[in-house]
C-alpha cells in the first residue's frame, strides 16, 4: 500500500503529462482539503467552490512551476490561498471598514464553549466582514506577517493589525454570545 505522498507524486507525474485521469484523481484526493481552505476566505460554499475551481485551473496550468521542493500539497494549498486573496482584492470596496452583520444576536445563548466544533468556528469566521476575515485567516491560520498581508492585500501594515484586532474582538464576542458569557470586551 502506497503512502499518500507517494500516491500524490504519482498522480502529479501524470498531471505533468496532461493525463486527464491523473488530474481527476489528484482533484478528487485534494478537493475536500482545499475546499476547507477556500471556505475560510469565502462568504459561502458557492464562492468557496468558485475559488477552488480557479485554484485547480491555475495549479494545472502552472504544474511545470512546481520544482519538487517542499510538500506538493502545501504548494497547492498556497495556490488556493492566493486565488482567494486575488478574489478579495478584486471585490475589495473603497470602504475599508464594514459594519458587523446583526446576525450574531440570534445565536443560541445556551451553547457550551467546550462543545464548539471546528465547523462552528468556521461559521463564526465566515460571519466576519470580508476585510477582517482575510486578515484573520492570513495571519492566524496561514502564518503571514502583517507586512506580507499588507503587501498582498494592498493595505498598510497598521490596517492589517487593526483588522486582526477587530476580527479577534468580534470572534470573542461571538463565542461569548454562544456560550452565554457576560464578558463582552468590545470597545470602540
N, C-alpha and C positions, 0 to 999 in steps of 0.2 A: 504494500500500500504506500503510495507516494504522499509526501507531506504537502501541505497547502502551498508553501513557497515553490517547491519543485513543480507542482501542477500549474501554478500561475506562470512560471517561467516557460514551461512547455507551451501553454496557451499563448503567451506573449510572442514566442518564436513564430508561431503560426500567424499571429496578427501582423508581424513584420513582413510576412509573405502574402499579406492580404487574403488569408484563408478565412472565409466568412464563417465557417463552423467554429473555428477557434475564437474569432471575435465574439460570436454569440455566446460561447462557453464562458469567456472572460467576463462578458457583460452579466450573464446570469449569476456568476460566482461573486462579483463585486458590487452589483447594483444595490442590494439591500444595505450594505455598509455605507456605500457612497450616498444613498438616498438619506440615510440618517445624518450624514454630514450636511447635505443640502437643506434638510429640514431645519437645521439650526439657523439658517440665514433667510429662509423663505417665510412668507406670510401664511402660506397654506401648502397642502400637499401637492396641488396642481403646479404651483410655482416651483416647488422643490423638484418635481419631476421634469419641469422645463429646464432647470439648472442642470439636473442630472443628464438629460439628453444632450444639452450643449457641451457639458463636460466630456462625455464619452466621444462625441464627434470630434472635439478638439484633441482629445487624447489619441484617437485613432489617426487623425490627420497629422499628428506630431509624434507618432510612435518612434520614428527614427531618431528623435532627440533624446530618448532615454538611453543613457550610456552604461547601464548596468551598475551604476554606483548607487549604493543605498537600497532601501526597500522599494520594490516596484509598487506595492500597494500604497506606500507613503507618497510616492511620486504622483500617482493617480489622484490621491486624496488632495494634494496641493492644487492640482488642476481644477478639481471641483470647487475648492475654496476660491481660487482665482476667478472662476466663472461666476460664482455668487457675488464676489466683490465687484466684478465688472457690471453685473446686472444692477447692483446697488448704485454704482456710480452713474449709470445711465438713467436711473429712476430718481436720483437724488434731487430733491426740490431745493429751491433757493432758501427756504426757511430751514434753519439749522436745528431748531428745537421744535419738536412736535408735542402736542398735548397727549397725555396718557388717556387711553380709552376708559370709559366709565364702567367697563365690564368687570373689573376686579371686585366690586362690591357684591356681585351676585354669586360669588363662590360660597361653597358650604363652609360655615364657620366651625363646625364640629370635627373637622378633619384633623387627624393625629399627625403631628410632624414626623414621627418615626415611621409613618405609613407612606410617606411621599415616595413615589417611584420615579424612575428616570423619565417616563412618559409625562408625568405631572410637571416635572421641572422643565421639560422641553416645551410643554404648553405655556408655561409661565414665560419662558424666554421668547416664545413666538408672540406673546402679547406686548412685548416691549416695542416702543416706537422704533422704526427701522434704523435710524442713526445709532441709537443706543444698542440695539441688538447686534448690529455689525461690529461695533467696537467691543462689546462684551464677548462675543464669540471669538474674535480675532485675538483678544488679549487673554481671556480666561481659559479658552479651550485650545486655540491653535498656538498660543505662545508667542505671538508677535509683540514687539516692544511698541511703546506709544509713538516713537519716531517712525517705525515701519508702518504702523497703522495710518499715521498722518500722511505719509507718502503715498500709500496705496489708495486711500480714500479721498485724497485731495483736501485734507483738513489740517489744522495746526495740531501740534503735539498737545498743547493745552486743551484744545477742544476734545481731543481723544481722551485725555484724563478726566475731563469734566463729564463727558458722556458715559465713561465707565463708572464714575462715582454715582451718577444719576441712575444708571441701569441697576447697579447694586442696591441702591436705596429703594427703587421700585420693586425689585425682586424680593427684597427683605420685607417690604410692605405686603406683597402678595402672599408670602409664606406666613407672615403674622396674621393676615386675614383668614387664610386657610386653616391655621391652627387655633384661631380664636385668641391669639395673644394680644394683650393690651399695649404692648410696647411698639409704638409706631415712631420710627426715628427719621421720618422725612421732614426736613426743614427746607424752607425756600432758599 
